[in-house]
Every structure is written in C-alpha cells, then in structure tokens.
Amino acid sequence: MKHKVLVVEDEQDTADLLKRVLEREGFSVLQAKDGRQASTLIKTVQPPSLVLLDLVVPYVSGAELLKLIRDHPDWCHTPVIVVSADSYEPDIQQALRQGATAYVTKQKGSAGLIEAMRRVLHPPASSRTQPIVKKLPKAARKQRPSARRRPRSSHEKKRAA
C-alpha cells in the first residue's frame, strides 16, 4: 500500500522537489501551497499517512496548522514532520512540544528527510522484527576469488606451461 503524504510548502520549487523525491521513494503526494489550503484539506479529507509541514506559510501559520491537526479527531494521531529552514534549537523544541513528531531542517537535504520519514512511518519496534539489511545465506553469496584462485588469462596459462 502506498503511503499518502501531505506536503504543506509555499515555495513552489521546494514543493516540486519534495514531490519528485517522495514519488521516487514510492509515496503518493498531496500538496497545499498555503495554510488556508492546508486547513481546508485537514477539515475535508481523510488523514494521510504523514504530513510534511513548513512552519512559515501564508494565511495560517504552521504552528496553527499543527494545533488544528492535533485537535482534529481523525488527524490527531497523524505523524507530522516539520520541514523548516530554521535550525534554532529553542524553535525546534517548541515545535516538538506543540505536537510535531519530528523536525528536519531543509539544510539536511532529501536524505535526512527520507530517513526521518522512515523512522516515523516504521518505528524501531517494527524494525527489530524486520531487519532493514538482510544477509544472503552463505551458499547464495558470491565469493570473490582470492589472488591464488583467480583464473589465469589464456596468455598467462601459455607462459606458465
């Protein structure tokens, strides 16, 4: 099942980049370009698997949207990752106290965001039962031949004979 992500971002180039990255990772993306549009979505659609929320958006602030999400009976348990250019520690702590599930600065790039999304959507308890990296059985692993066992080229075989 595809996870649906609501991206609340007013900067079109950043929103487009997030959409491309998320779709490449297999997510379905719903976008809101401002706080008014986001609040309408919160009131009218089923909650997504995750919300990526910029705190500085026009009309309704990210902090107000976070409160709206946490107060809404259907959306209250929806994970919210704040994606912000602000890396000031007191602001980060305030967003987390107000109900953000995680906080990612835009400077971390898409790798930091995808990592945070995976942590939120697949918490550590489930990752203990399903390891991220599975090792192949020994028989199925390709073994690199050692220098002594490496097959010789036809030219080397002739010289050795």
Secondary structure, DSSP 8 states (H G I E B T S, - for coil): ---EEEEE-S-HHHHHHHHHHHHHTT-EEEEESSHHHHHHHHHHS---SEEEE-S--SSS-HHHHHHHHHHSTTTTTS-EEEEES---HHHHHHHHHTT-SEEEEGGGHHHHHHHHHHHHHS-HHHHHHS-SS----GGGS-----TTTS---HHHHHHH-
